[in-house]
Amino acid sequence: MTPRQARTVPTALVLHPGSLREEWCPDCRAFTQITADLLLMSPDGVSTAGAVSFCEVCEDPDSPLPPPRIPRG
Protein backbone atom coordinates (compact mmCIF):
# COMPACT_ATOMS: atom_id res chain seq x y z
CA MET A 1 0.00 0.00 0.00
CA THR A 2 1.38 3.38 -0.95
CA PRO A 3 1.01 6.42 1.32
CA ARG A 4 -1.46 9.06 0.21
CA GLN A 5 -0.15 12.37 -0.90
CA ALA A 6 -1.45 15.37 0.98
CA ARG A 7 -4.00 17.28 -1.04
CA THR A 8 -3.51 20.99 -1.26
CA VAL A 9 -6.67 22.96 -0.79
CA PRO A 10 -6.78 26.07 -2.96
CA THR A 11 -7.20 29.29 -1.02
CA ALA A 12 -10.83 30.21 -1.42
CA LEU A 13 -13.15 32.91 -0.26
CA VAL A 14 -16.01 31.87 1.99
CA LEU A 15 -19.18 33.94 2.44
CA HIS A 16 -20.82 33.49 5.84
CA PRO A 17 -23.90 35.21 7.35
CA GLY A 18 -23.30 37.08 10.58
CA SER A 19 -25.63 37.46 13.55
CA LEU A 20 -29.30 38.09 12.83
CA ARG A 21 -31.02 41.22 14.08
CA GLU A 22 -34.50 42.70 13.78
CA GLU A 23 -34.96 46.03 12.07
CA TRP A 24 -37.72 48.39 11.03
CA CYS A 25 -39.26 47.62 7.62
CA PRO A 26 -40.06 50.88 5.79
CA ASP A 27 -42.55 49.16 3.44
CA CYS A 28 -44.94 47.56 5.94
CA ARG A 29 -43.95 49.92 8.80
CA ALA A 30 -43.32 47.25 11.40
CA PHE A 31 -40.38 45.71 13.26
CA THR A 32 -40.48 42.58 11.06
CA GLN A 33 -37.34 42.88 8.92
CA ILE A 34 -34.52 40.43 9.67
CA THR A 35 -31.03 41.58 8.66
CA ALA A 36 -27.64 39.85 8.71
CA ASP A 37 -24.21 41.12 7.72
CA LEU A 38 -22.37 39.08 5.10
CA LEU A 39 -18.88 38.19 6.30
CA LEU A 40 -16.21 37.44 3.70
CA MET A 41 -13.57 35.07 5.05
CA SER A 42 -10.29 34.98 3.18
CA PRO A 43 -6.73 33.94 3.98
CA ASP A 44 -6.01 37.60 4.82
CA GLY A 45 -8.80 37.84 7.42
CA VAL A 46 -12.49 38.60 7.78
CA SER A 47 -14.25 41.61 6.26
CA THR A 48 -17.85 42.74 5.86
CA ALA A 49 -19.08 42.29 2.30
CA GLY A 50 -22.54 43.79 2.73
CA ALA A 51 -25.86 42.92 4.31
CA VAL A 52 -28.89 40.87 3.40
CA SER A 53 -32.40 41.50 4.72
CA PHE A 54 -35.77 39.78 4.61
CA CYS A 55 -39.16 41.03 5.81
CA GLU A 56 -41.40 38.24 7.06
CA VAL A 57 -44.55 40.27 6.27
CA CYS A 58 -43.69 41.88 2.91
CA GLU A 59 -42.07 38.79 1.39
CA ASP A 60 -44.58 36.15 2.55
CA PRO A 61 -45.55 34.13 -0.57
CA ASP A 62 -48.74 32.73 1.04
CA SER A 63 -50.34 36.10 1.80
CA PRO A 64 -48.76 38.94 -0.20
CA LEU A 65 -49.47 42.55 0.67
CA PRO A 66 -52.04 44.39 -1.49
CA PRO A 67 -50.66 46.89 -4.00
CA PRO A 68 -50.10 50.37 -2.54
CA ARG A 69 -52.91 52.87 -3.00
CA ILE A 70 -52.15 56.06 -4.84
CA PRO A 71 -53.70 59.10 -3.13
CA ARG A 72 -55.81 61.13 -5.55
CA GLY A 73 -55.93 64.66 -4.21
N, C-alpha and C positions, 0 to 999 in steps of 0.2 A: 504494500500500500504506500502510495506516495503522499507526502505532506501537502496540504492545501496551501496555495499561495494566498497571501492576504489581499483582499479586494480593496482597492482604493475607492473611496466614496467621493464623487466630485463635489466641490464646494457649491452649495445651492442656497438659494434664498427661500425662507419659509415664512409664510404669512399666517399670523395667529391672531384671533380676536382677543382683546383685552377684557377687563371687567365690564359687566353690564351695568347700566344706570338708567333710571327713568328720567324723562325730560318732558317738557311741555310741547304738545303738538300744535302748531299754528293753524292747521287745517280744521281739525275737529274741536279745537280749543279745550283740551283736557290733558291731564298728566298721564297719557297712555303711550307715549313714544319711548321705545327702548333703543338705546344707543350704546355702541361699543367702539373703542378705538381699535384700529388695525395696526398690529405690531409687526414690523418687518425684521426678522432675525437673519443676520448674515454673519460671516466669519469675523467681521469688524466690530460687531456689537448689535444692539437692538435700537431701532428708531421707529417713530410713529409715521405710518404711511397714509393715514387718513382716518375717517370714521364711517361707520355704516349705521343706519338707523331704520327702524321698523315701527309703524304705529299699528297696534292691535285692533284699533277701531277703523281707521281709514283703509287699511289693506286687508280687511277680512273678506275672503272670497265668498263666504256663505251669505252674508248680508251687507252688500256694498252700500255706501252712503248715497243719498239721492244727489242729483246734480245741483250745483249751487244756483240759487235764485238771483236773477239780475234785477236790482231795484229800478223801477220805472218811475222817475220823478218828474 
